């Protein structure tokens, strides 16, 4: 049983998707995106622009969708999951939303999150090498929020600059390592509350369908089947932590034997190998051979 995994923001890199968008399926994706208002050729977006949330999120989604169309020629997935932003590609792959609708949501999501980050500056900090309960203590004492529970020994905190500074010091004092992430805001925290409220209004106008294949939400870490529950999960997703470790354990529990990371980079492949030995994780380049 094969699952497709879709990464989130932070996986972007200059030149991403070049080989994918040279293929007919990739060209068609960009042509459709242009009709929806996206005029950029993803592989040519410069680093400075790609660092902007409103640009990075739709660009990553398009790489993921082109990758999905091409990767499924090697084998149809039986399950999908996405890390934060990647959840939208996963929902489109599962048939919950059509992909143009998912892409329009991602365009809006990126704009709202970028705007929220400018209004209330913050950032994110990866804490490495500490057990979860110790990281919870660091978060509580520093005034940060648990944002991504990615893998054993890797948890990401979100907060304002002063709180992140306190968390960095506490993590190091307790034997861990702290790494500031190159993101523009305190995502998956209450800092995104206003953006989430505005995004929820857009979600109310859409029709959600039941997944055609197994869909595991990274916001709940569980298999989700009910369309209305999925809508509610997406409403809370911007402010809720990403439960990636739990998501991977759930995929293993439902019988997934192999997981393909359909998107730029190998972040999820590396995380997956740290979470469970029951699943074989493969990056897109490995699956396709030349991409």
MOJO-V870774 format. One record per backbone hydrogen bond with DSSP energy under -1.0 kcal/mol. NH is the residue of the N-H (numbers start at 0). CO is the residue of the C=O. If there is no record, write none. Layout:
nh;co
NH;CO
NH;CO
This chain:
nh;co
2;257
3;78
4;259
5;80
10;7
15;12
17;14
20;16
22;19
26;22
27;23
28;24
29;25
30;26
31;27
32;28
33;29
34;30
36;33
37;32
43;40
44;41
49;45
50;46
51;48
54;51
55;51
56;52
58;54
59;55
60;56
61;57
62;58
63;59
64;60
65;61
66;62
67;63
68;64
69;65
70;66
71;67
73;70
77;1
78;1
79;213
80;3
82;5
85;82
86;83
87;84
89;85
90;86
91;87
92;88
93;89
94;91
95;90
101;97
102;98
103;99
104;100
105;101
106;102
107;103
108;104
109;105
110;106
111;107
112;108
113;109
114;110
115;111
116;112
117;113
118;114
119;115
122;158
124;156
125;178
126;154
127;176
128;152
134;130
135;131
136;132
137;133
138;134
139;135
140;136
141;137
142;138
143;138
144;157
146;155
147;155
148;241
149;153
150;153
153;150
154;126
155;147
156;124
157;144
158;122
163;159
164;160
165;161
166;162
167;163
168;164
169;165
170;166
171;167
172;168
173;169
174;171
175;170
176;127
178;125
180;123
182;180
186;184
187;237
191;188
192;189
195;191
196;192
197;193
198;194
199;195
201;197
202;198
203;199
205;202
208;95
211;93
213;77
215;79
216;221
220;216
223;214
229;225
230;226
231;227
232;228
233;229
234;230
235;231
238;235
239;235
241;146
242;217
243;241
244;148
246;242
247;243
248;244
249;245
250;246
251;247
252;248
253;249
254;251
255;250
256;0
257;0
258;279
259;2
260;281
261;4
262;260
269;265
270;266
271;267
272;268
273;270
274;270
275;271
279;256
281;258
283;260
286;282
287;283
288;284
